[in-house]
């Protein structure tokens, strides 16, 4: 996979610790190419409620504690 293949990747972060959110968001921002954090959630139920019906921006991956 090339960096061109990875351009525009978005992730959602699900974890109940702010420090984990901050660390992962920092790592994503520093990736080459940068990975956009499309949402931060404390619990999976919040993510599912927010994303019901496919609303919002596209999410390519979910990082779940």
JOLIN-V923937 format. One record per residue. N is the residue number from 0. NEAR is the number of other ideal C-beta (glycine too) atoms within 8 Angstrom. Layout:
# JOLIN-V923937
n:N near:NEAR
n:N near:NEAR
This chain:
# JOLIN-V923937
n:0 near:3
n:1 near:5
n:2 near:7
n:3 near:5
n:4 near:6
n:5 near:10
n:6 near:7
n:7 near:6
n:8 near:10
n:9 near:13
n:10 near:14
n:11 near:15
n:12 near:14
n:13 near:13
n:14 near:11
n:15 near:5
n:16 near:7
n:17 near:5
n:18 near:6
n:19 near:10
n:20 near:11
n:21 near:8
n:22 near:8
n:23 near:12
n:24 near:11
n:25 near:8
n:26 near:8
n:27 near:12
n:28 near:9
n:29 near:7
n:30 near:8
n:31 near:5
n:32 near:9
n:33 near:8
n:34 near:11
n:35 near:9
n:36 near:13
n:37 near:10
n:38 near:11
n:39 near:7
n:40 near:11
n:41 near:6
n:42 near:8
n:43 near:8
n:44 near:6
n:45 near:10
n:46 near:13
n:47 near:8
n:48 near:7
n:49 near:10
n:50 near:12
n:51 near:6
n:52 near:4
n:53 near:4
n:54 near:6
n:55 near:8
n:56 near:5
n:57 near:5
n:58 near:12
n:59 near:6
n:60 near:8
n:61 near:9
n:62 near:9
n:63 near:6
n:64 near:6
